[in-house]
């Protein structure tokens, strides 16, 4: 199995589904066509852009590979065409976001490792790649952010990134480790969505304080 082809396929898929989630969020807010496309693009490339800035990789990845713009545009168009047939745009964007999160947790980790980052930093940057595009999307549209909710979101990205690094350490080829770890991240996020699993709280209950 060709490693480069595997990562290229994951990148196309991840970008597309993240762009779909961004476009669906914009459509739920009744934005115009240009705003829908821009939101799709920001969601698709946002996390990877922050990762590259933190790594000092310039120009950032989507400027070096402009096909990212085309893929995000395709995701936006697909969302606009499909939305009338969707029973719930909210459910569709949550699942599209889950798929993007799973894929980009691995792609971000691999990009960080390729830049020479230590394993634990690569895992962190994998989670950044997977979650910050959605965070930017939600902040721009004043949506309740999945990033800040109590359910398992960032945890799933960290788990996928850690699984990828762990498999590499065990000697598993990256072409195999990448999809396996992405599936693991998606399974964790899916379980959280379906069974409403949340991360335990650590703060004290609020009291009436002056």
C-alpha positions as CSV (number, residue, x, y, z in Angstrom):
1,X,0.0,0.0,0.0
2,X,1.4,3.4,-1.1
3,X,1.8,5.6,2.0
4,X,1.6,8.9,0.0
5,X,-1.6,7.8,-1.7
6,X,-3.2,6.8,1.6
7,X,-2.5,10.3,3.1
8,X,-3.6,12.0,0.0
9,X,-6.9,10.2,0.1
10,X,-7.4,11.0,3.8
11,X,-6.6,14.6,3.1
12,X,-9.2,14.9,0.4
13,X,-11.8,13.1,2.4
14,X,-11.1,15.1,5.6
15,X,-11.2,18.4,3.8
16,X,-14.4,17.6,2.0
17,X,-16.4,16.5,5.1
18,X,-15.0,19.4,7.2
19,X,-16.1,21.8,4.4
20,X,-19.5,20.1,4.4
21,X,-19.9,20.7,8.1
22,X,-18.8,24.3,7.8
23,X,-21.3,24.9,4.9
24,X,-24.1,23.2,6.8
25,X,-23.5,25.4,9.8
26,X,-23.6,28.5,7.6
27,X,-26.8,27.3,5.9
28,X,-28.4,26.8,9.3
29,X,-27.7,30.5,9.9
30,X,-29.3,31.5,6.5
31,X,-26.1,33.0,5.1
32,X,-25.6,33.9,1.5
33,X,-23.7,31.7,-1.0
34,X,-20.3,33.5,-0.7
35,X,-20.5,33.3,3.1
36,X,-21.4,29.6,2.9
37,X,-18.3,28.9,0.7
38,X,-16.0,31.0,3.0
39,X,-17.2,29.2,6.1
40,X,-16.6,25.8,4.4
41,X,-13.1,26.9,3.5
42,X,-12.3,28.2,7.0
43,X,-13.6,25.1,8.6
44,X,-11.6,22.9,6.3
45,X,-8.2,24.6,6.5
46,X,-8.4,26.4,9.9
47,X,-6.9,23.7,12.2
48,X,-4.1,22.8,9.8
49,X,-3.2,26.5,9.4
50,X,-2.9,27.0,13.2
51,X,-0.8,23.8,13.3
52,X,1.6,25.1,10.6
53,X,1.9,28.5,12.3
54,X,2.8,26.8,15.6
55,X,5.4,24.6,13.8
56,X,6.8,27.6,11.9
57,X,5.9,25.9,8.5
58,X,5.5,28.7,5.9
59,X,3.8,29.1,3.6
60,X,1.0,27.2,5.4
61,X,-0.1,23.9,3.8
62,X,-3.1,25.1,1.7
63,X,-1.0,27.8,0.0
64,X,1.5,25.1,-1.0
65,X,-1.3,22.8,-2.2
66,X,-4.0,24.9,-3.7
67,X,-6.2,21.9,-4.5
68,X,-7.5,22.4,-0.9
69,X,-9.5,25.4,-2.1
70,X,-11.1,23.3,-4.8
71,X,-12.0,20.5,-2.4
72,X,-13.5,22.9,0.1
73,X,-15.6,24.5,-2.7
74,X,-16.8,21.1,-3.7
75,X,-17.8,20.4,-0.1
76,X,-19.7,23.7,0.1
77,X,-21.6,22.9,-3.2
78,X,-22.4,19.4,-2.1
79,X,-23.9,20.7,1.2
80,X,-26.0,23.3,-0.6
81,X,-27.3,20.7,-3.1
82,X,-28.0,18.1,-0.4
83,X,-29.5,20.2,2.3
84,X,-33.1,20.0,1.1
85,X,-33.0,16.2,1.4
86,X,-31.5,16.2,4.9
87,X,-33.9,15.5,7.7
88,X,-31.7,17.5,10.1
89,X,-28.8,19.8,9.1
90,X,-27.6,19.8,12.7
91,X,-27.3,16.0,12.8
92,X,-25.6,16.0,9.3
93,X,-23.0,18.6,10.3
94,X,-22.3,16.8,13.6
95,X,-21.5,13.6,11.8
96,X,-19.5,15.3,9.0
97,X,-17.5,17.1,11.8
98,X,-16.9,13.7,13.5
99,X,-15.5,12.3,10.2
100,X,-13.3,15.3,9.7
101,X,-12.1,15.3,13.3
102,X,-11.1,11.6,13.0
103,X,-9.1,12.1,9.8
104,X,-7.4,15.4,10.7
105,X,-6.3,14.1,14.1
106,X,-4.1,11.7,12.1
107,X,-3.0,14.1,9.3
108,X,-2.1,16.8,11.9
109,X,0.0,14.3,13.9
110,X,1.8,13.0,10.8
111,X,2.6,16.6,9.7
112,X,4.0,17.4,13.1
113,X,6.1,14.3,13.2
114,X,7.4,15.0,9.7
115,X,8.5,18.5,10.9
116,X,10.5,16.9,13.7
117,X,8.2,17.5,16.6
118,X,8.4,15.2,19.6
119,X,5.7,12.5,19.8
120,X,3.7,14.2,22.6
121,X,3.8,17.6,20.8
122,X,2.7,15.8,17.6
123,X,-0.3,14.3,19.4
124,X,-1.3,17.8,20.7
125,X,-1.0,19.3,17.3
126,X,-3.0,16.5,15.8
127,X,-5.8,17.5,18.1
128,X,-5.3,21.1,17.2
129,X,-5.6,20.3,13.5
130,X,-8.8,18.2,14.1
131,X,-10.7,20.7,16.3
132,X,-9.6,24.3,15.7
133,X,-11.2,24.6,12.3
134,X,-14.6,23.8,13.8
135,X,-13.9,26.1,16.7
136,X,-13.2,29.0,14.4
137,X,-16.4,28.1,12.5
138,X,-18.5,28.2,15.6
139,X,-17.0,31.4,17.0
140,X,-17.5,33.2,13.6
141,X,-21.2,32.1,13.4
142,X,-21.9,32.5,17.2
143,X,-22.8,28.8,17.4
144,X,-22.5,26.7,20.6
145,X,-19.0,25.2,20.1
146,X,-18.6,21.5,20.1
147,X,-15.1,22.2,21.3
148,X,-16.4,23.7,24.6
149,X,-19.1,21.2,25.3
150,X,-18.8,18.5,27.9
151,X,-19.2,15.6,25.5
152,X,-16.2,13.7,24.1
153,X,-14.7,15.8,21.3
154,X,-11.1,16.9,21.8
155,X,-10.6,13.6,23.7
156,X,-11.5,11.7,20.6
157,X,-9.0,13.6,18.6
158,X,-6.3,13.1,21.2
159,X,-7.1,9.4,21.3
160,X,-6.8,9.0,17.6
161,X,-3.5,10.9,17.5
162,X,-2.1,8.9,20.4
163,X,-3.2,5.7,18.7
164,X,-1.4,6.6,15.5
165,X,1.8,7.4,17.3
166,X,1.5,4.2,19.4
167,X,1.0,2.1,16.3
168,X,4.1,3.7,14.6
169,X,6.1,3.0,17.8
170,X,5.0,-0.7,17.5
171,X,6.4,-0.8,14.0
172,X,3.1,-0.7,12.1
173,X,3.5,0.9,8.7
174,X,2.0,4.5,8.5
175,X,-0.2,3.5,5.6
176,X,-1.9,1.0,7.9
177,X,-1.6,2.9,11.1
178,X,-3.3,6.0,9.7
179,X,-6.7,4.6,8.7
180,X,-6.8,2.3,11.8
181,X,-6.2,5.2,14.1
182,X,-8.7,7.4,12.3
183,X,-11.3,4.7,12.6
184,X,-10.6,4.5,16.3
185,X,-11.0,8.2,16.7
186,X,-14.3,8.1,14.8
187,X,-15.5,5.2,16.8
188,X,-14.9,7.1,20.1
189,X,-16.6,10.3,18.8
190,X,-19.5,8.2,17.4
191,X,-20.0,6.5,20.8
192,X,-20.1,9.9,22.4
193,X,-22.7,11.2,20.0
194,X,-25.0,8.1,20.1
195,X,-24.8,7.3,23.8
196,X,-24.4,10.9,25.0
197,X,-21.1,10.1,26.8
198,X,-19.5,13.1,28.4
199,X,-16.2,14.0,30.1
200,X,-16.5,14.2,33.9
201,X,-16.7,17.7,35.4
202,X,-14.0,18.8,37.8
203,X,-15.4,22.2,39.0
204,X,-17.3,22.8,42.2
205,X,-21.1,23.1,41.9
206,X,-22.1,26.8,41.7
207,X,-23.4,28.5,44.8
208,X,-25.1,31.8,45.4
209,X,-22.0,33.8,46.1
210,X,-21.7,37.5,46.5
